[in-house]
Amino acid sequence: MSSLTVVLIALVALLHAYFLVLEMFLWTKPSGRRAFGTTREQAEHSKVLAMNQGLYNGFLAAGLLWSLMRGVEGRPVAIFFLSCVIVAGVFGAATASRKILWVQALPAMLALAAVMMNR
């Protein structure tokens, strides 16, 4: 994989690791509430759901890092996990906030395009 492809996949993985931290550990803290625009009450009420969501984001990050560790053989793994991120981002944009399209789906789309151009 080219250096640009590796950087883009790593960026998406780091974003999802950050989402894991935000959703699992900072959800009820001021920084987490600010990031998601929730009140203290909303955050407390949805904390368990957010932790679950954060765990899934961690799995996405782990899969993307795994694809990078496999080098060229990780290409199909990267395609799978980037596709999962894109689907999740499009669904999130359609159901929760359009911001998710730009923060989650777009970086994954760029990384997937780079992977597909590197044959």
C-alpha positions in Angstrom: 0.0 0.0 0.0 1.2 3.5 -0.7 2.1 5.8 2.1 -1.0 8.0 1.5 -3.2 4.9 1.7 -1.6 3.9 5.0 -2.0 7.4 6.4 -5.6 7.6 5.4 -6.5 4.2 6.9 -4.5 5.1 10.1 -6.4 8.4 10.3 -9.8 6.5 10.1 -8.6 4.0 12.8 -7.5 6.9 15.1 -10.8 8.6 14.6 -12.6 5.5 15.7 -10.3 5.0 18.7 -11.1 8.6 19.6 -14.8 7.8 19.3 -14.3 4.8 21.6 -12.8 7.0 24.3 -15.4 9.7 23.8 -18.3 7.3 24.0 -17.1 4.8 26.6 -15.2 7.1 29.0 -16.1 10.8 28.3 -19.8 10.5 27.5 -21.1 12.0 30.7 -18.1 14.4 31.1 -18.3 18.0 29.9 -16.1 17.3 26.8 -18.3 14.3 25.8 -21.5 16.2 26.3 -20.2 19.1 24.4 -19.1 16.9 21.5 -22.5 15.3 21.2 -24.6 18.3 22.3 -26.3 16.4 25.2 -27.4 17.6 28.6 -26.2 15.9 31.8 -29.5 14.1 32.1 -29.5 12.9 28.5 -25.9 11.7 28.9 -26.6 9.8 32.1 -29.7 8.2 30.6 -27.9 7.0 27.5 -24.6 6.2 29.0 -24.9 2.4 28.5 -25.9 2.8 24.9 -23.0 5.1 24.2 -20.6 2.6 25.8 -21.9 -0.1 23.5 -21.5 2.2 20.5 -18.0 3.1 21.6 -17.1 -0.6 21.8 -18.2 -1.1 18.2 -16.1 1.9 17.2 -13.1 0.2 18.9 -13.7 -3.0 16.8 -13.6 -0.9 13.7 -10.4 0.7 14.7 -8.9 -2.7 15.6 -9.9 -4.1 12.2 -8.3 -1.2 10.4 -5.1 -1.5 12.4 -5.1 -5.2 11.7 -5.3 -4.5 8.0 -2.3 -2.2 8.2 -0.3 -4.8 10.1 -0.9 -7.3 7.3 0.6 -5.0 4.7 -0.5 -5.8 1.1 -2.3 -8.9 2.3 -4.5 -6.6 4.5 -6.1 -5.0 1.5 -9.3 -7.1 1.7 -9.5 -6.5 5.4 -9.1 -2.7 4.9 -11.9 -2.8 2.2 -14.2 -4.6 4.5 -13.7 -2.4 7.6 -13.7 0.8 5.6 -16.9 -0.3 4.0 -18.4 -0.9 7.4 -17.4 2.6 8.5 -18.9 4.1 5.4 -22.2 2.3 5.9 -22.3 3.3 9.6 -21.5 6.9 8.7 -24.2 7.1 6.0 -26.7 5.5 8.4 -25.7 7.9 11.2 -26.0 10.9 8.9 -29.5 9.8 7.8 -30.8 9.0 11.3 -28.8 11.1 13.8 -26.8 14.0 12.4 -25.5 15.0 9.0 -22.2 15.9 10.7 -21.5 12.1 10.9 -21.3 12.0 7.1 -18.3 14.4 7.1 -16.6 13.2 10.3 -16.9 9.5 9.9 -18.0 8.5 6.3 -16.0 11.0 4.2 -12.5 10.1 5.7 -13.4 6.4 5.2 -14.5 7.1 1.6 -11.2 8.8 0.9 -9.2 5.9 2.4 -11.3 3.3 0.5 -10.7 5.2 -2.7 -6.9 5.2 -2.0 -7.0 1.4 -1.3 -8.9 0.8 -4.5 -6.5 2.9 -6.6 -3.6 0.8 -5.1 -3.9 -2.5 -6.9 
